[in-house]
Amino acid sequence: MSKAIVSSLYDSEVFKMACRQFDQAADAINLPDALRDRTKYPRRCLAVALPVK
């Protein structure tokens, strides 16, 4: 996957909302910042688009 596509995925409103929810959950379990960042921004991602009829 190209870097441009990955960059746009990280800039999307859906990803930002997921990050906020992840941060709330991470705060609840006292997840260390280093592990939190590693989990939130993976080295690889898979984007899938499904046609809807």
C-alpha distance matrix in Angstrom:
0.0 3.8 6.6 8.4 6.8 7.1 10.4 11.6 11.2 13.3 15.7 16.4 19.9 18.9 17.1 20.1 22.5 20.9 21.2 24.8 25.6 24.1 26.3 29.3 28.8 28.2 31.4 33.3 32.7 32.9 29.5 29.5 27.3 25.6 24.5 23.7 21.2 19.6 19.3 18.3 15.3 13.5 11.6 8.9 8.3 8.1 8.5 11.1 13.3 16.7 19.4 22.6 25.9
3.8 0.0 3.8 5.4 5.5 6.5 8.7 10.2 11.0 12.8 14.6 15.9 19.6 19.4 17.5 20.0 22.8 21.7 21.7 25.2 26.4 25.1 26.9 30.0 30.0 29.3 32.1 34.4 34.0 33.9 30.5 30.1 27.6 25.9 25.4 24.5 21.5 20.3 20.6 19.1 15.8 14.7 12.7 10.9 10.7 11.2 11.1 13.8 15.5 19.1 21.3 24.5 27.7
6.6 3.8 0.0 3.8 5.5 5.1 5.9 8.5 9.8 10.6 12.2 14.3 18.0 18.2 15.9 17.9 21.1 20.2 19.6 23.0 24.7 23.2 24.6 27.9 28.2 27.1 29.8 32.3 32.0 31.6 28.3 27.6 24.8 23.2 23.1 22.1 18.9 18.0 18.7 17.0 13.5 13.1 11.2 10.5 10.7 12.3 12.3 15.6 17.4 21.1 23.5 26.4 29.8
8.4 5.4 3.8 0.0 3.8 5.5 5.1 6.2 8.7 10.0 10.6 12.4 16.2 16.9 15.2 17.1 20.2 20.0 19.7 22.7 24.6 23.7 25.0 28.2 28.8 28.2 30.6 33.1 33.2 32.9 29.8 29.4 26.4 25.3 25.2 23.7 20.6 20.3 20.7 18.4 15.3 15.5 14.3 13.3 12.7 13.6 12.6 15.5 16.4 20.2 22.1 24.9 28.1
6.8 5.5 5.5 3.8 0.0 3.8 5.4 5.1 6.3 8.8 9.9 10.7 14.4 14.4 13.1 15.6 18.3 17.7 18.0 21.2 22.6 21.9 23.7 26.6 27.0 26.7 29.4 31.6 31.7 31.8 28.8 28.8 26.1 25.1 24.5 22.9 20.2 19.7 19.4 17.1 14.4 14.3 13.6 11.9 10.2 10.5 8.9 11.7 12.7 16.5 18.6 21.3 24.7
7.1 6.5 5.1 5.5 3.8 0.0 3.8 5.4 5.0 6.4 8.7 10.1 13.7 13.4 11.1 13.6 16.4 15.4 15.3 18.7 20.1 18.9 20.6 23.7 23.9 23.4 26.1 28.4 28.3 28.2 25.1 25.1 22.5 21.4 20.8 19.2 16.4 15.9 15.7 13.5 10.6 10.6 10.2 8.9 7.6 9.1 8.5 12.1 13.9 17.7 20.3 22.8 26.4
10.4 8.7 5.9 5.1 5.4 3.8 0.0 3.8 5.4 5.2 6.3 8.9 12.5 13.2 10.9 12.4 15.8 15.5 14.8 17.9 19.9 19.0 20.1 23.3 24.1 23.4 25.7 28.3 28.5 28.1 25.2 24.8 21.8 21.1 21.0 19.2 16.1 16.4 16.6 13.9 11.0 12.1 12.0 11.7 10.9 12.7 11.8 15.2 16.6 20.3 22.7 24.9 28.4
11.6 10.2 8.5 6.2 5.1 5.4 3.8 0.0 3.8 5.4 5.0 6.2 10.0 11.0 9.7 11.4 14.4 14.7 14.7 17.4 19.4 19.2 20.5 23.3 24.3 24.2 26.4 28.7 29.4 29.3 26.7 26.7 23.9 23.5 23.3 20.9 18.3 18.8 18.4 15.4 13.2 14.5 14.9 13.9 12.1 13.0 11.1 13.9 14.5 18.1 20.0 22.0 25.4
11.2 11.0 9.8 8.7 6.3 5.0 5.4 3.8 0.0 3.8 5.4 5.3 8.8 8.5 6.8 9.5 12.0 11.6 12.1 15.1 16.5 16.2 18.0 20.7 21.3 21.3 23.8 25.9 26.4 26.7 24.0 24.5 22.0 21.7 20.9 18.5 16.4 16.7 15.6 12.7 11.0 12.0 13.1 11.8 9.4 10.2 8.4 11.3 12.5 16.0 18.5 20.3 23.9
13.3 12.8 10.6 10.0 8.8 6.4 5.2 5.4 3.8 0.0 3.8 5.6 8.5 8.8 5.9 7.4 10.7 10.3 9.7 12.7 14.7 14.0 15.3 18.3 19.2 18.8 21.0 23.5 24.0 23.9 21.3 21.4 18.6 18.6 18.2 15.6 13.2 14.1 13.5 10.2 8.5 10.6 12.1 11.9 10.3 12.2 11.3 14.5 16.0 19.4 22.0 23.6 27.3
15.7 14.6 12.2 10.6 9.9 8.7 6.3 5.0 5.4 3.8 0.0 3.8 6.7 8.6 6.9 7.2 10.6 11.6 11.0 13.2 15.7 15.8 16.6 19.3 20.8 20.7 22.5 25.0 26.0 25.8 23.5 23.7 20.7 21.1 21.0 18.2 15.8 17.3 16.8 13.2 11.9 14.3 15.7 15.6 13.9 15.3 13.7 16.5 17.2 20.5 22.6 24.0 27.4
16.4 15.9 14.3 12.4 10.7 10.1 8.9 6.2 5.3 5.6 3.8 0.0 3.8 5.4 5.4 6.4 8.8 10.0 10.8 12.7 14.6 15.3 16.7 18.8 20.3 20.8 22.7 24.7 26.0 26.3 24.3 25.0 22.4 23.0 22.4 19.4 17.6 18.9 17.7 14.1 13.5 15.6 17.4 16.6 14.1 14.8 12.5 14.7 14.9 17.8 19.7 20.7 24.1
19.9 19.6 18.0 16.2 14.4 13.7 12.5 10.0 8.8 8.5 6.7 3.8 0.0 3.8 5.5 5.0 6.1 8.6 9.8 10.6 12.4 14.1 15.3 16.8 18.6 19.7 21.1 22.9 24.7 25.1 23.6 24.7 22.3 23.5 22.8 19.5 18.3 20.0 18.4 14.8 15.1 17.5 19.9 19.3 16.7 17.2 15.0 16.7 16.7 19.1 20.8 21.1 24.4
18.9 19.4 18.2 16.9 14.4 13.4 13.2 11.0 8.5 8.8 8.6 5.4 3.8 0.0 3.8 5.5 5.2 6.2 8.7 10.0 10.7 12.2 14.3 15.6 16.7 18.1 20.0 21.4 22.9 23.9 22.2 23.8 21.8 22.8 21.6 18.3 17.6 18.9 16.7 13.4 14.1 16.0 18.6 17.6 14.7 14.9 12.8 14.1 14.4 16.6 18.7 18.9 22.3
17.1 17.5 15.9 15.2 13.1 11.1 10.9 9.7 6.8 5.9 6.9 5.4 5.5 3.8 0.0 3.8 5.4 5.0 6.1 8.7 9.9 10.2 12.2 14.3 15.2 15.9 18.1 19.9 21.0 21.5 19.5 20.7 18.5 19.3 18.2 15.0 14.0 15.2 13.3 9.8 10.4 12.5 15.2 14.6 12.1 13.2 11.9 14.2 15.3 18.0 20.6 21.3 24.9
20.1 20.0 17.9 17.1 15.6 13.6 12.4 11.4 9.5 7.4 7.2 6.4 5.0 5.5 3.8 0.0 3.8 5.4 5.0 6.3 8.7 9.7 10.5 12.6 14.4 15.0 16.4 18.6 20.1 20.3 18.7 19.7 17.3 18.7 18.1 14.6 13.6 15.7 14.2 10.5 11.5 14.4 17.2 17.3 15.3 16.8 15.6 17.9 18.9 21.5 23.8 24.3 27.8
22.5 22.8 21.1 20.2 18.3 16.4 15.8 14.4 12.0 10.7 10.6 8.8 6.1 5.2 5.4 3.8 0.0 3.8 5.4 5.1 6.3 8.6 9.9 10.9 12.6 14.2 15.5 17.0 18.9 19.7 18.6 20.3 18.4 20.2 19.1 15.5 15.4 17.5 15.3 11.9 13.8 16.4 19.6 19.4 17.0 18.0 16.7 18.4 19.2 21.2 23.4 23.4 26.7
20.9 21.7 20.2 20.0 17.7 15.4 15.5 14.7 11.6 10.3 11.6 10.0 8.6 6.2 5.0 5.4 3.8 0.0 3.8 5.4 5.1 6.0 8.6 9.9 10.6 12.0 14.1 15.4 16.7 17.8 16.2 18.1 16.7 18.1 16.5 13.1 13.3 14.8 12.1 9.2 11.5 13.6 17.0 16.7 14.4 15.5 14.9 16.7 18.1 20.1 22.8 23.0 26.5
21.2 21.7 19.6 19.7 18.0 15.3 14.8 14.7 12.1 9.7 11.0 10.8 9.8 8.7 6.1 5.0 5.4 3.8 0.0 3.8 5.4 4.9 6.0 8.6 9.8 10.1 12.0 14.1 15.3 15.6 13.8 15.2 13.3 14.9 13.8 10.2 10.2 12.3 10.3 7.0 9.4 12.3 15.8 16.3 14.8 16.7 16.6 19.0 20.7 23.1 25.9 26.4 30.0
24.8 25.2 23.0 22.7 21.2 18.7 17.9 17.4 15.1 12.7 13.2 12.7 10.6 10.0 8.7 6.3 5.1 5.4 3.8 0.0 3.8 5.4 5.1 6.4 8.8 9.8 10.6 12.5 14.6 14.9 14.1 15.8 14.1 16.5 15.7 11.9 12.5 15.1 13.2 10.2 13.0 16.0 19.4 20.1 18.5 20.3 19.8 22.0 23.3 25.4 28.0 28.0 31.4
25.6 26.4 24.7 24.6 22.6 20.1 19.9 19.4 16.5 14.7 15.7 14.6 12.4 10.7 9.9 8.7 6.3 5.1 5.4 3.8 0.0 3.8 5.4 5.2 6.4 8.6 9.9 10.8 12.8 14.1 13.5 16.0 15.1 17.4 15.8 12.2 13.7 15.7 13.1 10.8 14.0 16.4 20.1 20.4 18.6 19.9 19.7 21.4 22.8 24.5 27.2 26.9 30.3
24.1 25.1 23.2 23.7 21.9 18.9 19.0 19.2 16.2 14.0 15.8 15.3 14.1 12.2 10.2 9.7 8.6 6.0 4.9 5.4 3.8 0.0 3.8 5.4 5.1 6.0 8.5 9.8 10.8 11.8 10.4 12.8 12.1 14.0 12.1 8.7 10.5 12.2 9.5 7.7 11.3 13.5 17.2 17.9 16.6 18.4 18.9 20.9 23.0 24.9 27.9 28.1 31.6
26.3 26.9 24.6 25.0 23.7 20.6 20.1 20.5 18.0 15.3 16.6 16.7 15.3 14.3 12.2 10.5 9.9 8.6 6.0 5.1 5.4 3.8 0.0 3.8 5.4 4.9 6.0 8.5 10.0 9.9 9.1 11.0 9.9 12.6 11.6 8.0 9.8 12.5 10.7 8.9 12.3 15.1 18.7 20.0 19.2 21.4 21.8 24.2 26.1 28.3 31.2 31.4 34.9
29.3 30.0 27.9 28.2 26.6 23.7 23.3 23.3 20.7 18.3 19.3 18.8 16.8 15.6 14.3 12.6 10.9 9.9 8.6 6.4 5.2 5.4 3.8 0.0 3.8 5.5 5.2 6.3 9.0 9.8 10.3 12.9 12.7 15.7 14.4 11.1 13.5 15.9 13.8 12.3 15.9 18.4 22.1 23.1 22.0 23.8 24.1 26.0 27.7 29.4 32.2 32.0 35.3
28.8 30.0 28.2 28.8 27.0 23.9 24.1 24.3 21.3 19.2 20.8 20.3 18.6 16.7 15.2 14.4 12.6 10.6 9.8 8.8 6.4 5.1 5.4 3.8 0.0 3.8 5.4 5.0 6.6 8.6 8.6 12.0 12.6 15.1 13.1 10.3 13.3 15.0 12.3 11.8 15.6 17.5 21.2 22.0 21.0 22.7 23.4 25.2 27.2 28.8 31.8 31.6 35.0
28.2 29.3 27.1 28.2 26.7 23.4 23.4 24.2 21.3 18.8 20.7 20.8 19.7 18.1 15.9 15.0 14.2 12.0 10.1 9.8 8.6 6.0 4.9 5.5 3.8 0.0 3.8 5.4 5.3 5.9 5.1 8.2 9.0 11.5 9.6 7.1 10.4 12.2 10.2 10.2 13.9 15.9 19.5 20.9 20.5 22.7 23.9 26.1 28.4 30.3 33.5 33.8 37.3
31.4 32.1 29.8 30.6 29.4 26.1 25.7 26.4 23.8 21.0 22.5 22.7 21.1 20.0 18.1 16.4 15.5 14.1 12.0 10.6 9.9 8.5 6.0 5.2 5.4 3.8 0.0 3.8 5.5 4.9 6.4 8.9 9.7 13.0 12.1 9.6 12.7 15.1 13.6 13.3 16.8 19.1 22.6 24.3 23.9 26.2 27.1 29.3 31.4 33.3 36.4 36.4 39.8
33.3 34.4 32.3 33.1 31.6 28.4 28.3 28.7 25.9 23.5 25.0 24.7 22.9 21.4 19.9 18.6 17.0 15.4 14.1 12.5 10.8 9.8 8.5 6.3 5.0 5.4 3.8 0.0 3.8 5.7 7.9 11.2 12.9 15.8 14.2 12.2 15.6 17.5 15.5 15.5 19.3 21.2 24.8 26.1 25.5 27.4 28.3 30.2 32.3 33.8 36.8 36.5 39.8
32.7 34.0 32.0 33.2 31.7 28.3 28.5 29.4 26.4 24.0 26.0 26.0 24.7 22.9 21.0 20.1 18.9 16.7 15.3 14.6 12.8 10.8 10.0 9.0 6.6 5.3 5.5 3.8 0.0 3.8 5.6 9.2 11.7 14.1 12.0 10.9 14.7 15.9 14.0 15.0 18.6 20.0 23.4 24.9 24.7 26.8 28.2 30.1 32.6 34.1 37.4 37.4 40.8
32.9 33.9 31.6 32.9 31.8 28.2 28.1 29.3 26.7 23.9 25.8 26.3 25.1 23.9 21.5 20.3 19.7 17.8 15.6 14.9 14.1 11.8 9.9 9.8 8.6 5.9 4.9 5.7 3.8 0.0 3.8 6.3 8.9 11.7 10.6 9.7 13.2 14.9 13.9 14.8 18.1 19.8 23.0 25.0 25.2 27.8 29.2 31.6 34.1 36.0 39.3 39.5 43.0
29.5 30.5 28.3 29.8 28.8 25.1 25.2 26.7 24.0 21.3 23.5 24.3 23.6 22.2 19.5 18.7 18.6 16.2 13.8 14.1 13.5 10.4 9.1 10.3 8.6 5.1 6.4 7.9 5.6 3.8 0.0 3.8 6.5 8.5 6.8 6.3 9.9 11.2 10.3 11.6 14.8 16.3 19.4 21.4 21.9 24.6 26.3 28.8 31.6 33.6 37.0 37.6 41.2
29.5 30.1 27.6 29.4 28.8 25.1 24.8 26.7 24.5 21.4 23.7 25.0 24.7 23.8 20.7 19.7 20.3 18.1 15.2 15.8 16.0 12.8 11.0 12.9 12.0 8.2 8.9 11.2 9.2 6.3 3.8 0.0 3.8 5.6 5.5 6.1 8.8 10.2 10.7 12.1 14.5 16.1 18.7 21.3 22.4 25.4 27.3 30.2 33.0 35.4 38.9 39.7 43.4
27.3 27.6 24.8 26.4 26.1 22.5 21.8 23.9 22.0 18.6 20.7 22.4 22.3 21.8 18.5 17.3 18.4 16.7 13.3 14.1 15.1 12.1 9.9 12.7 12.6 9.0 9.7 12.9 11.7 8.9 6.5 3.8 0.0 3.8 5.5 4.8 6.1 8.6 9.8 10.3 12.2 14.4 16.9 19.7 20.8 24.0 25.7 28.8 31.5 34.2 37.5 38.5 42.2
25.6 25.9 23.2 25.3 25.1 21.4 21.1 23.5 21.7 18.6 21.1 23.0 23.5 22.8 19.3 18.7 20.2 18.1 14.9 16.5 17.4 14.0 12.6 15.7 15.1 11.5 13.0 15.8 14.1 11.7 8.5 5.6 3.8 0.0 3.8 5.4 5.4 6.3 8.7 10.1 11.1 12.6 14.5 17.6 19.3 22.7 24.8 28.1 31.0 33.8 37.3 38.6 42.4
24.5 25.4 23.1 25.2 24.5 20.8 21.0 23.3 20.9 18.2 21.0 22.4 22.8 21.6 18.2 18.1 19.1 16.5 13.8 15.7 15.8 12.1 11.6 14.4 13.1 9.6 12.1 14.2 12.0 10.6 6.8 5.5 5.5 3.8 0.0 3.8 5.5 5.1 6.1 8.5 10.2 11.1 13.4 16.1 17.5 20.7 22.9 25.9 29.0 31.6 35.1 36.4 40.1
23.7 24.5 22.1 23.7 22.9 19.2 19.2 20.9 18.5 15.6 18.2 19.4 19.5 18.3 15.0 14.6 15.5 13.1 10.2 11.9 12.2 8.7 8.0 11.1 10.3 7.1 9.6 12.2 10.9 9.7 6.3 6.1 4.8 5.4 3.8 0.0 3.8 5.5 5.2 6.0 8.7 10.6 13.6 15.9 16.6 19.6 21.3 24.3 27.1 29.6 33.0 34.1 37.8
21.2 21.5 18.9 20.6 20.2 16.4 16.1 18.3 16.4 13.2 15.8 17.6 18.3 17.6 14.0 13.6 15.4 13.3 10.2 12.5 13.7 10.5 9.8 13.5 13.3 10.4 12.7 15.6 14.7 13.2 9.9 8.8 6.1 5.4 5.5 3.8 0.0 3.8 5.4 5.1 6.1 8.6 11.2 13.9 14.9 18.3 19.9 23.2 26.0 28.9 32.2 33.6 37.3
19.6 20.3 18.0 20.3 19.7 15.9 16.4 18.8 16.7 14.1 17.3 18.9 20.0 18.9 15.2 15.7 17.5 14.8 12.3 15.1 15.7 12.2 12.5 15.9 15.0 12.2 15.1 17.5 15.9 14.9 11.2 10.2 8.6 6.3 5.1 5.5 3.8 0.0 3.8 5.6 5.7 6.3 8.6 11.4 13.0 16.5 18.7 22.0 25.2 28.0 31.5 33.1 36.9
19.3 20.6 18.7 20.7 19.4 15.7 16.6 18.4 15.6 13.5 16.8 17.7 18.4 16.7 13.3 14.2 15.3 12.1 10.3 13.2 13.1 9.5 10.7 13.8 12.3 10.2 13.6 15.5 14.0 13.9 10.3 10.7 9.8 8.7 6.1 5.2 5.4 3.8 0.0 3.8 5.7 6.0 9.4 11.1 11.8 14.8 16.9 19.8 23.0 25.5 29.1 30.4 34.2
18.3 19.1 17.0 18.4 17.1 13.5 13.9 15.4 12.7 10.2 13.2 14.1 14.8 13.4 9.8 10.5 11.9 9.2 7.0 10.2 10.8 7.7 8.9 12.3 11.8 10.2 13.3 15.5 15.0 14.8 11.6 12.1 10.3 10.1 8.5 6.0 5.1 5.6 3.8 0.0 3.8 6.2 9.8 11.3 11.1 14.1 15.5 18.5 21.3 24.0 27.4 28.6 32.4
15.3 15.8 13.5 15.3 14.4 10.6 11.0 13.2 11.0 8.5 11.9 13.5 15.1 14.1 10.4 11.5 13.8 11.5 9.4 13.0 14.0 11.3 12.3 15.9 15.6 13.9 16.8 19.3 18.6 18.1 14.8 14.5 12.2 11.1 10.2 8.7 6.1 5.7 5.7 3.8 0.0 3.8 6.7 8.6 9.1 12.5 14.1 17.6 20.4 23.5 26.8 28.5 32.3
13.5 14.7 13.1 15.5 14.3 10.6 12.1 14.5 12.0 10.6 14.3 15.6 17.5 16.0 12.5 14.4 16.4 13.6 12.3 16.0 16.4 13.5 15.1 18.4 17.5 15.9 19.1 21.2 20.0 19.8 16.3 16.1 14.4 12.6 11.1 10.6 8.6 6.3 6.0 6.2 3.8 0.0 3.8 5.4 6.7 10.3 12.8 16.2 19.4 22.4 26.0 27.9 31.7
11.6 12.7 11.2 14.3 13.6 10.2 12.0 14.9 13.1 12.1 15.7 17.4 19.9 18.6 15.2 17.2 19.6 17.0 15.8 19.4 20.1 17.2 18.7 22.1 21.2 19.5 22.6 24.8 23.4 23.0 19.4 18.7 16.9 14.5 13.4 13.6 11.2 8.6 9.4 9.8 6.7 3.8 0.0 3.8 7.0 10.6 13.3 16.8 20.1 23.3 26.8 29.2 32.9
8.9 10.9 10.5 13.3 11.9 8.9 11.7 13.9 11.8 11.9 15.6 16.6 19.3 17.6 14.6 17.3 19.4 16.7 16.3 20.1 20.4 17.9 20.0 23.1 22.0 20.9 24.3 26.1 24.9 25.0 21.4 21.3 19.7 17.6 16.1 15.9 13.9 11.4 11.1 11.3 8.6 5.4 3.8 0.0 3.8 7.0 10.0 13.4 16.8 19.9 23.4 25.9 29.6
8.3 10.7 10.7 12.7 10.2 7.6 10.9 12.1 9.4 10.3 13.9 14.1 16.7 14.7 12.1 15.3 17.0 14.4 14.8 18.5 18.6 16.6 19.2 22.0 21.0 20.5 23.9 25.5 24.7 25.2 21.9 22.4 20.8 19.3 17.5 16.6 14.9 13.0 11.8 11.1 9.1 6.7 7.0 3.8 0.0 3.8 6.5 9.9 13.3 16.4 19.9 22.3 26.0
8.1 11.2 12.3 13.6 10.5 9.1 12.7 13.0 10.2 12.2 15.3 14.8 17.2 14.9 13.2 16.8 18.0 15.5 16.7 20.3 19.9 18.4 21.4 23.8 22.7 22.7 26.2 27.4 26.8 27.8 24.6 25.4 24.0 22.7 20.7 19.6 18.3 16.5 14.8 14.1 12.5 10.3 10.6 7.0 3.8 0.0 3.8 6.5 10.1 13.0 16.5 19.1 22.7
8.5 11.1 12.3 12.6 8.9 8.5 11.8 11.1 8.4 11.3 13.7 12.5 15.0 12.8 11.9 15.6 16.7 14.9 16.6 19.8 19.7 18.9 21.8 24.1 23.4 23.9 27.1 28.3 28.2 29.2 26.3 27.3 25.7 24.8 22.9 21.3 19.9 18.7 16.9 15.5 14.1 12.8 13.3 10.0 6.5 3.8 0.0 3.8 6.8 10.1 13.5 16.0 19.7
11.1 13.8 15.6 15.5 11.7 12.1 15.2 13.9 11.3 14.5 16.5 14.7 16.7 14.1 14.2 17.9 18.4 16.7 19.0 22.0 21.4 20.9 24.2 26.0 25.2 26.1 29.3 30.2 30.1 31.6 28.8 30.2 28.8 28.1 25.9 24.3 23.2 22.0 19.8 18.5 17.6 16.2 16.8 13.4 9.9 6.5 3.8 0.0 3.8 6.5 10.1 12.7 16.3
13.3 15.5 17.4 16.4 12.7 13.9 16.6 14.5 12.5 16.0 17.2 14.9 16.7 14.4 15.3 18.9 19.2 18.1 20.7 23.3 22.8 23.0 26.1 27.7 27.2 28.4 31.4 32.3 32.6 34.1 31.6 33.0 31.5 31.0 29.0 27.1 26.0 25.2 23.0 21.3 20.4 19.4 20.1 16.8 13.3 10.1 6.8 3.8 0.0 3.8 6.7 9.5 13.0
16.7 19.1 21.1 20.2 16.5 17.7 20.3 18.1 16.0 19.4 20.5 17.8 19.1 16.6 18.0 21.5 21.2 20.1 23.1 25.4 24.5 24.9 28.3 29.4 28.8 30.3 33.3 33.8 34.1 36.0 33.6 35.4 34.2 33.8 31.6 29.6 28.9 28.0 25.5 24.0 23.5 22.4 23.3 19.9 16.4 13.0 10.1 6.5 3.8 0.0 3.8 6.4 9.8
19.4 21.3 23.5 22.1 18.6 20.3 22.7 20.0 18.5 22.0 22.6 19.7 20.8 18.7 20.6 23.8 23.4 22.8 25.9 28.0 27.2 27.9 31.2 32.2 31.8 33.5 36.4 36.8 37.4 39.3 37.0 38.9 37.5 37.3 35.1 33.0 32.2 31.5 29.1 27.4 26.8 26.0 26.8 23.4 19.9 16.5 13.5 10.1 6.7 3.8 0.0 3.8 6.6
22.6 24.5 26.4 24.9 21.3 22.8 24.9 22.0 20.3 23.6 24.0 20.7 21.1 18.9 21.3 24.3 23.4 23.0 26.4 28.0 26.9 28.1 31.4 32.0 31.6 33.8 36.4 36.5 37.4 39.5 37.6 39.7 38.5 38.6 36.4 34.1 33.6 33.1 30.4 28.6 28.5 27.9 29.2 25.9 22.3 19.1 16.0 12.7 9.5 6.4 3.8 0.0 3.8
25.9 27.7 29.8 28.1 24.7 26.4 28.4 25.4 23.9 27.3 27.4 24.1 24.4 22.3 24.9 27.8 26.7 26.5 30.0 31.4 30.3 31.6 34.9 35.3 35.0 37.3 39.8 39.8 40.8 43.0 41.2 43.4 42.2 42.4 40.1 37.8 37.3 36.9 34.2 32.4 32.3 31.7 32.9 29.6 26.0 22.7 19.7 16.3 13.0 9.8 6.6 3.8 0.0
